[in-house]
Amino acid sequence: SYQDKARVYIWERTLKIIGDEPVLGVGVGNFEKVFTSDKYKPTAGRENTSSQPHPHNMFLYSLVETGIVGTCGLLAVYIYQICFCYKRRYKLTQNIYTNMFLFTMMAIFIHGMVDTFYTRKMFFQLYLVIWGYACLSVLENTKAELKSTK
């Protein structure tokens, strides 16, 4: 469809920007300004893609704004969170929140291939609440296990 082609074109232009600033990116909050600059002006027939608040891909968005350095940091946080919940999903007596967080992360990564969830405050807040509940359930279950071993 036309929208899919437009999105691919936006990704291609974003990759050009990443190629010019791979290590540190263009700076947080600067994607739209750089994307609309004369240097990355859209080709004829693609003017409708000239102004975009984000590249419709969470990984490209992280790379373009924070570069490899920032994206590695973000991925480290995600990997830590996933490993934290994955290791504890069967050890806990009530692991609904750790499993819920794992499914949330899976949904975020799948959806993140075509959009950017953390630009929407409501979705980011929901992500943080679910992460908080996962950590709280681990803490509560760990306390209960310690009491039962005494």
C-alpha positions in Angstrom: 0.0 0.0 0.0 1.0 3.6 -0.3 1.4 4.1 3.4 3.8 1.1 3.6 5.9 2.5 0.8 6.0 5.9 2.5 7.1 4.3 5.8 9.9 2.4 4.0 11.0 5.6 2.4 11.1 7.3 5.8 13.2 4.4 7.1 15.6 4.8 4.2 16.0 8.5 4.8 16.5 7.8 8.6 19.2 5.3 7.7 21.0 8.0 5.7 21.0 10.3 8.8 22.2 7.4 11.0 25.0 6.8 8.5 26.1 10.5 8.9 25.9 10.5 12.8 26.4 6.8 13.8 28.1 7.1 17.2 26.1 9.8 19.1 23.2 10.4 16.8 21.7 13.8 16.1 20.6 14.5 19.7 17.5 13.7 21.6 14.5 15.6 20.2 16.3 16.6 17.0 15.0 14.0 14.6 12.3 16.1 13.0 14.5 19.1 12.6 17.3 17.1 10.9 14.8 15.0 8.9 13.2 18.2 7.4 16.6 19.9 6.8 17.7 20.6 3.2 20.4 17.9 3.5 17.8 15.2 3.7 15.1 16.8 1.6 12.6 14.2 0.1 12.9 13.4 -3.5 10.2 14.5 -6.0 6.9 12.8 -5.3 7.7 12.1 -1.7 7.0 15.6 -0.3 4.2 14.2 2.0 7.0 12.4 4.0 8.9 15.7 4.6 7.8 16.3 8.2 7.8 13.3 10.6 8.1 13.5 14.4 9.7 10.0 14.4 10.7 7.3 11.9 8.0 4.8 12.9 10.5 2.3 14.2 11.7 2.4 17.9 15.1 1.0 17.1 15.8 3.5 14.2 14.4 6.3 16.4 16.9 5.4 19.2 19.8 5.1 16.7 19.1 8.3 14.9 18.7 10.4 18.1 21.2 8.8 20.5 23.5 6.8 18.1 25.1 3.5 18.9 26.1 4.6 22.4 22.5 5.5 23.5 20.9 2.6 21.7 23.3 0.1 23.4 22.3 1.7 26.7 18.6 1.3 25.9 19.1 -2.3 24.8 21.0 -3.0 27.9 18.1 -1.8 30.0 15.6 -3.9 28.0 17.8 -7.0 28.1 18.3 -6.7 31.9 14.5 -6.3 32.4 13.7 -9.3 30.2 16.4 -11.5 31.9 15.3 -10.4 35.3 11.7 -11.4 34.7 12.5 -14.5 32.6 14.7 -16.0 35.4 12.0 -15.5 37.9 8.9 -16.5 36.0 8.9 -20.1 37.4 10.6 -19.5 40.7 7.8 -17.3 42.0 4.6 -18.7 43.5 2.7 -15.8 41.9 4.5 -14.8 38.7 1.6 -13.2 36.8 3.4 -9.8 36.8 6.7 -11.1 35.5 4.9 -13.0 32.8 2.8 -10.0 32.0 6.0 -7.9 31.6 7.5 -10.5 29.3 4.4 -10.4 27.1 4.4 -6.6 27.2 8.0 -6.5 26.1 7.2 -8.9 23.2 4.3 -6.7 22.1 6.5 -3.6 22.4 9.2 -5.1 20.3 6.8 -6.3 17.6 4.9 -3.0 17.5 8.2 -1.1 17.8 9.2 -2.3 14.3 6.5 -0.1 12.8 6.0 2.6 15.4 7.6 4.3 18.4 5.8 3.6 21.7 7.9 5.8 24.0 6.9 9.0 22.2 3.4 8.5 23.6 3.3 9.3 27.2 0.3 7.0 28.0 2.0 3.9 26.6 5.3 4.7 28.3 3.6 5.2 31.6 1.8 1.8 31.2 5.1 0.1 30.5 6.6 1.6 33.6 3.6 0.6 35.7 3.8 -3.0 34.5 7.6 -3.1 35.1 7.0 -1.7 38.6 4.4 -4.5 39.4 6.8 -7.1 38.1 9.6 -5.8 40.4 7.2 -5.6 43.3 5.9 -9.1 42.8 9.5 -10.4 42.8 10.3 -8.5 46.0 7.1 -9.7 47.8 7.7 -13.3 46.7 11.4 -13.2 47.8 10.3 -11.9 51.2 7.8 -14.7 51.5 10.4 -17.3 50.5 12.9 -15.9 53.1 10.3 -16.0 55.8 9.3 -19.6 55.0 13.0 -20.8 55.2 13.5 -19.4 58.7 
